[in-house]
Amino acid sequence: MEAKMKSSVTAFMKKHQLLTKGATVLVGVSGGPDSMALLHFLCSIRKEWELRLIAISIDHQLRDTESEADLGYVSKMCDRWNVTFIGTSLDVPSYKQEKQVGTQIAARQMRYGFFAEQMEKYEADYLALGHHGDDQVETMLMGLVRSANSSDFSGIPVKRDFVTGCIIRPLLGVTKKEINTYLEASEIIPRIDPTNNETIYTRNFFRKKTIPLLKEKNSNIHTTVQHLSETLGEDEQYLRAQAGKVFNEIVELDEEGTLAAFEIDVFQAQHSALQRRIFHLILNYLYNRLPKDLSYVHEEQFFALLQSDKGNVQIDFPAHLKLEKVYGKLIFNFLPEEAPPSFHKTLEVPGRVDFPDGSTVTAFYNNTYYGQDKHSYFCNKEEIALPLHIRTRLAGDRMHWKGLEGSKKLKDIFIDAKVPKKDRAKWPILTDNNGEILWLIGLKKGQPDSQKSNTSYIQIIYEKGDM
């Protein structure tokens, strides 16, 4: 049976072109049955494929000492199998509280963040994960129960781009039963997470209650569903690409990311499959994060608004987004919030500026350069035009720094740094008397046009309040 599964997985990998010879492969290993079977399988083909294997194991700090013991187990097995081991502990409970997200989402975000760091560090070609055929069935069933959107039925991808390479899932072609048989034949005793048996979790409910019934009717259901997942995924990829092209042609967008609009007759001339996807592209553009209370009901309201005979009507979406039909045009726009007060203050050297939130900026001359951190800024006094100014953002603001060709909009810097829109208008900006942006305080340092040496320095220190 061990040889049978190895043959099945190898054929599946070759069909989907999941590996190349000489590749560096990171393997996500929890110590559970699936990941241990995957690691053992990859070890068995390591010589033939000339693979460099690195096992990545993560303690999410969710099961007290048990998860620590999982790390120790994986480390011991990697030592036995001569595999490089990377283990880490991630504070998921604190992250969950900070981001106000569920446990599974928090764990996934932190886990994939760490995977991404290791992919870059080792310049890896692949990240191999142990999802199997039964996982695919569960995912498709969960999509059926939770969603009315066809794009949610493409399931777990066999292969997708990730950082320096791809995520691959070589076990999607085999079942949990085949994996357990493989482990027994290989004399591997994996770690077992007791929460996998608790049916209060939706996925476990399908695993324990629903899938066994399906297998009574079709013992090969995992193969059927995997084929369905692949064909739906290919169809969805094509439709999204086509929708993206039409989106770029017919949807008008503002630079601030708060408004989108289109001519209704032009939109309705598109195929309905593209209309739905363009609608979702607009929502993804406008929302920094899709609201939890956004559902297919809003999609129905959107299409009902398009079909309405009334000339000027509007409906409200979550998070203050308004849809308005005006003279043959549909406009998505956020309701205006009260604009935070702007400010402009002169910063004398030496001198200090205080802000209402308790933040302060202090400037003084210094004959020694000590280096800079996030909350301090140094420059030669001959490089800049005094006096200095601290102000809020103005339309068209741009800045440049060493290594950047040309300049960059402040708006794009804020977006790259994921600064919430509500904070951007009140963010303090340091400029010289010519208006050149020297420091987007606490976020990005600029580069003066002129470069001097052997002069005294101006040091500026920012102390954070409640911003």
C-alpha positions in Angstrom: 0.0 0.0 0.0 3.0 2.3 0.7 4.2 1.8 -2.9 0.6 2.4 -4.2 0.2 5.8 -2.6 3.7 6.8 -3.6 2.9 5.9 -7.2 -0.5 7.8 -7.0 1.1 11.0 -5.6 4.0 10.8 -8.1 1.6 10.5 -11.0 -0.5 13.4 -9.6 2.6 15.6 -9.3 3.7 14.9 -12.8 0.2 15.5 -14.2 0.2 19.0 -12.6 3.9 19.7 -13.0 4.3 20.3 -9.2 8.1 19.8 -8.9 11.3 20.4 -10.8 14.6 18.7 -10.3 17.1 20.4 -8.0 14.3 22.5 -6.3 14.4 24.0 -2.8 11.2 22.8 -1.1 9.8 24.2 2.1 7.4 21.7 3.8 4.7 22.9 6.2 4.8 20.2 8.9 2.6 20.3 12.0 3.4 16.8 13.2 -0.1 15.5 12.2 -0.7 12.6 9.9 -1.1 14.5 6.6 2.1 16.7 6.9 4.2 13.8 8.2 3.1 11.6 5.3 4.0 14.5 2.9 7.4 15.0 4.5 8.2 11.3 4.4 7.1 11.0 0.8 9.3 13.9 -0.2 12.2 12.4 1.6 11.6 9.2 -0.4 12.0 11.0 -3.7 14.6 13.5 -2.5 17.6 11.7 -4.1 15.8 11.0 -7.4 14.6 14.6 -7.7 17.7 16.2 -6.1 15.6 18.1 -3.7 16.7 20.4 -0.9 14.1 19.9 1.8 13.4 22.3 4.7 10.6 21.5 7.2 8.7 24.5 8.7 6.9 23.9 11.9 4.8 26.4 13.8 3.4 26.6 17.3 0.3 28.8 17.2 0.2 29.0 21.0 -3.4 27.7 21.0 -3.0 24.3 22.8 -0.6 25.1 25.7 2.2 22.5 26.0 0.7 20.2 23.4 1.7 22.5 20.5 5.2 22.9 22.0 5.5 19.1 22.1 4.4 19.0 18.4 7.4 21.2 17.5 9.7 18.9 19.5 8.3 15.8 17.7 8.8 17.3 14.2 12.3 18.4 15.2 13.2 14.9 16.3 11.8 13.3 13.1 13.6 15.8 10.9 16.9 14.9 12.7 16.2 11.2 12.0 15.4 11.9 8.3 18.2 14.4 7.8 15.9 17.3 7.0 16.7 20.9 7.9 14.2 22.0 10.6 12.8 25.5 11.2 10.5 25.9 14.2 8.8 29.0 15.5 6.2 30.1 18.0 3.5 32.7 16.9 1.4 34.6 19.4 -1.9 34.0 17.6 -4.1 34.9 20.6 -2.6 38.4 20.8 -2.8 38.9 17.0 -6.4 37.7 17.1 -7.2 40.3 19.7 -5.3 43.1 17.9 -6.9 42.5 14.5 -10.3 41.6 15.8 -10.5 38.4 13.6 -11.4 34.8 14.3 -8.9 32.2 15.6 -8.6 30.4 12.3 -8.1 33.6 10.3 -5.6 34.9 12.7 -3.6 31.6 12.7 -3.7 31.4 8.9 -2.5 35.0 8.4 0.4 34.6 10.8 1.3 31.2 9.5 1.4 32.3 5.9 3.3 35.5 6.9 6.0 33.3 8.4 6.0 31.0 5.4 6.5 34.0 3.1 9.5 35.2 5.2 11.1 31.7 4.9 10.4 31.5 1.2 12.4 34.8 0.7 15.1 33.8 3.2 15.9 30.5 1.4 14.9 31.7 -2.1 12.6 28.6 -2.2 11.0 27.3 -5.3 8.0 25.6 -3.6 6.1 25.5 -0.3 4.5 22.0 0.0 1.4 21.6 2.1 -0.4 18.4 3.2 -4.0 19.0 2.1 -5.5 15.8 0.8 -8.5 14.7 -1.3 -10.9 14.6 1.6 -9.9 18.2 2.5 -10.9 19.2 -1.0 -14.4 17.6 -0.6 -14.9 19.3 2.7 -13.9 22.7 1.2 -16.3 22.3 -1.7 -19.2 21.3 0.6 -18.5 24.3 2.9 -18.5 26.6 -0.1 -21.9 25.1 -1.2 -23.4 25.7 2.3 -21.9 29.2 2.9 -21.9 30.9 -0.4 -24.1 31.7 -3.4 -21.1 32.8 -5.5 -19.9 30.4 -8.1 -16.3 31.7 -7.7 -16.2 30.2 -4.2 -16.5 26.6 -5.6 -13.0 26.3 -7.2 -11.8 24.7 -4.0 -8.2 24.3 -2.8 -5.8 25.0 -5.7 -3.3 22.3 -6.5 -0.7 25.0 -7.3 -0.6 28.7 -7.0 2.1 31.5 -7.0 3.6 32.4 -3.7 6.4 34.8 -3.0 9.5 33.4 -4.7 7.8 30.3 -6.1 4.6 28.3 -5.7 2.5 26.6 -3.1 2.0 23.0 -4.1 -0.3 20.3 -2.6 0.8 16.9 -3.8 -1.6 14.9 -1.7 -4.8 16.3 -3.2 -5.2 13.1 -5.2 -5.3 10.7 -2.3 -7.7 10.2 0.6 -7.2 10.4 4.4 -7.6 6.6 4.6 -4.7 6.1 2.1 -2.5 8.5 4.1 -3.2 6.6 7.3 -2.4 3.3 5.6 0.8 4.8 4.3 1.8 5.9 7.8 1.2 2.5 9.2 3.2 0.8 6.5 6.1 3.3 7.1 5.8 2.8 10.9 5.3 6.6 11.5 3.2 7.5 14.6 2.1 11.2 14.0 0.8 13.7 16.6 -3.0 14.0 16.8 -4.8 17.3 17.5 -7.8 16.4 19.7 -9.8 19.3 18.2 -10.0 17.4 14.9 -12.7 15.2 16.5 -14.9 18.0 17.8 -17.9 18.4 15.4 -18.7 21.9 16.7 -16.3 23.1 13.9 -18.0 23.2 10.5 -15.2 21.4 8.7 -15.1 18.6 11.3 -18.9 18.2 11.0 -18.6 17.5 7.3 -15.6 15.3 7.9 -17.4 13.1 10.5 -21.0 13.3 9.4 -21.4 14.1 5.7 -18.4 12.7 3.8 -18.9 9.1 5.0 -22.4 9.2 3.6 -21.1 10.5 0.2 -18.5 7.8 0.1 -21.2 5.1 0.5 -22.6 6.3 -2.9 -19.2 7.1 -4.5 -16.0 5.7 -2.9 -14.0 7.8 -5.4 -15.7 11.1 -4.5 -12.4 12.8 -3.8 -11.3 12.2 -7.4 -14.6 13.4 -8.8 -14.5 16.6 -6.6 -10.8 17.2 -7.5 -11.7 17.1 -11.2 -14.6 19.5 -10.6 -12.4 21.8 -8.6 -9.8 22.0 -11.4 -12.3 22.6 -14.2 -14.2 25.2 -12.2 -10.9 26.9 -11.3 -9.9 27.1 -14.9 -13.2 28.5 -15.9 -13.1 31.1 -13.0 -9.6 32.2 -13.9 -10.7 32.9 -17.5 -13.8 34.7 -16.5 -11.9 36.9 -13.9 -9.4 37.8 -16.6 -12.1 38.8 -19.0 -14.0 40.7 -16.3 -10.7 42.5 -15.4 -10.3 43.7 -19.0 -13.9 45.0 -19.1 -13.6 46.6 -15.7 -10.6 48.6 -16.9 -12.5 49.7 -20.0 -15.8 50.8 -18.5 -15.4 51.6 -14.8 -14.4 55.1 -13.8 -12.3 55.3 -10.6 -11.1 58.2 -8.5 -7.6 58.5 -7.2 -8.5 58.3 -3.6 -10.2 54.9 -3.9 -13.5 56.2 -2.7 -15.6 56.3 -5.9 -16.4 54.1 -8.8 -19.0 54.7 -11.6 -20.1 53.3 -14.9 -22.7 53.9 -17.6 -25.5 51.5 -17.0 -26.3 50.7 -20.6 -22.6 49.9 -21.3 -22.5 47.7 -18.2 -25.7 45.8 -19.1 -24.3 45.1 -22.6 -21.8 42.7 -21.0 -22.5 39.0 -20.3 -24.2 38.4 -16.9 -21.2 36.3 -15.8 -18.9 39.3 -16.4 -21.4 41.7 -14.8 -21.3 39.8 -11.5 -17.5 39.7 -11.4 -17.2 43.4 -12.3 -19.5 44.2 -9.4 -17.2 42.2 -7.0 -14.1 43.9 -8.5 -15.6 47.3 -7.7 -16.3 46.2 -4.1 -12.7 44.9 -3.8 -11.4 48.2 -5.1 -13.5 50.4 -2.7 -13.3 48.4 0.5 -9.9 48.0 2.3 -11.4 44.8 3.8 -14.8 43.4 2.7 -17.3 43.9 5.6 -18.5 40.7 7.3 -22.2 41.7 6.7 -21.7 42.0 3.0 -23.5 39.1 1.3 -25.3 37.9 -1.8 -28.3 39.9 -0.7 -26.4 43.1 -1.6 -25.6 41.6 -5.0 -29.3 41.1 -5.6 -30.0 44.7 -4.5 -27.4 45.9 -6.9 -29.0 44.1 -9.9 -32.5 45.2 -8.8 -31.2 48.8 -8.8 -30.0 48.4 -12.3 -33.3 47.1 -13.5 -35.4 49.7 -11.7 -37.4 52.1 -13.9 -36.9 55.0 -11.5 -34.4 57.6 -12.7 -32.7 58.7 -9.5 -32.6 56.2 -6.6 -30.0 55.0 -4.1 -29.3 52.1 -1.7 -27.0 51.8 1.2 -24.3 49.1 1.5 -22.2 48.3 4.7 -19.5 50.6 6.0 -21.2 53.8 4.6 -21.0 52.8 1.0 -23.8 54.3 -1.1 -25.0 53.1 -4.6 -26.7 55.8 -6.5 -28.5 55.7 -9.9 -28.3 59.1 -11.6 -29.3 59.8 -15.2 -28.2 56.5 -16.7 -25.1 56.2 -14.5 -24.5 54.1 -11.4 -22.1 55.6 -8.8 -20.5 53.8 -5.9 -19.4 56.3 -3.3 -18.6 56.4 0.4 -20.7 58.9 2.4 -18.5 61.8 3.4 -17.1 61.7 6.9 -16.3 64.8 8.8 -12.9 65.9 7.6 -10.2 66.1 10.3 -8.8 69.6 10.8 -5.7 70.5 8.8 -2.7 72.2 10.4 0.4 74.0 9.3 3.0 75.0 11.9 6.5 76.3 11.7 9.2 74.3 13.5 12.0 76.4 14.7 15.5 75.0 15.3 15.9 74.7 18.2 12.1 74.4 18.8 9.1 72.2 19.5 5.6 71.7 18.1 2.8 70.1 20.2 -0.3 68.4 18.7 -3.8 68.0 20.3 -3.3 64.2 20.6 -0.2 64.7 22.8 2.4 64.0 20.1 5.4 66.3 19.9 8.1 67.1 17.4 11.4 68.6 18.7 14.2 70.0 16.6 17.7 70.9 17.6 21.3 71.2 16.3 23.7 68.3 16.8 27.3 68.1 15.8 27.3 64.3 15.9 25.3 61.9 13.7 23.9 59.1 15.8 21.9 57.2 13.2 18.2 57.3 12.7 15.2 55.2 13.7 11.5 55.2 13.0 10.9 58.2 15.3 14.0 60.4 14.5 15.4 62.2 11.5 18.8 63.7 10.8 19.9 66.0 8.0 22.8 68.4 7.3 21.6 71.9 7.9 23.1 73.1 4.6 21.0 70.6 2.6 17.6 72.2 3.4 15.9 75.6 3.3 15.0 76.8 6.8 12.6 77.3 8.5 11.1 73.8 8.7 7.3 73.2 8.6 5.0 70.5 9.9 1.7 70.2 8.1 -1.0 67.9 6.9 -1.3 66.5 3.4 -2.0 68.6 0.4 -3.4 67.5 -3.0 -0.6 66.3 -5.3 2.0 65.7 -2.5 4.9 63.6 -3.6 8.3 62.7 -2.1 11.4 61.0 -3.2 14.3 59.2 -1.5 17.6 57.5 -2.3 17.2 54.6 -4.8 13.8 55.8 -6.1 13.6 56.9 -9.7 11.5 60.1 -9.8 9.0 60.6 -6.9 6.0 58.8 -5.4 2.6 60.0 -4.4 1.9 60.2 -0.7 -1.4 58.4 -1.3 0.5 55.4 -2.8 2.9 55.4 0.2 0.0 55.3 2.6 -1.6 52.4 0.6 1.6 50.4 0.5 1.9 50.8 4.3 -1.8 49.9 4.8 -2.4 53.2 6.7 -6.2 53.5 7.2 -7.9 56.2 5.2 -9.1 57.9 8.4 -5.5 58.5 9.5 -4.1 59.8 6.2 -5.5 63.3 6.3 -4.2 64.1 9.8 -0.7 62.5 9.3 2.1 65.0 10.2 4.5 65.8 7.4 7.9 67.6 7.8 8.9 69.9 4.9 11.6 72.5 4.4 10.8 76.1 3.5 10.7 75.2 -0.3 8.0 72.7 0.4 10.2 69.6 -0.1 8.9 66.7 1.9 11.7 65.5 4.2 9.8 63.1 6.4 6.4 61.5 6.4 6.8 61.3 10.2 7.1 57.8 11.6 6.6 56.2 8.2 9.0 57.3 5.4 12.1 59.5 5.1 12.8 61.6 2.1 16.1 62.6 0.4 17.0 66.3 0.1 17.9 67.4 -3.5 21.3 68.8 -2.4 23.8 66.6 -0.5 26.4 68.3 1.7 29.0 66.9 4.1 31.1 68.2 7.0 28.4 70.4 8.4 26.4 70.4 11.6 23.3 68.3 11.8 19.7 69.0 12.6 18.1 66.3 14.6 14.3 65.9 14.8 12.6 63.6 17.2 8.9 62.6 17.1 7.2 61.4 20.3 4.0 59.6 19.6 0.7 60.6 21.3 -2.6 58.8 20.5 -2.5 59.0 16.8 
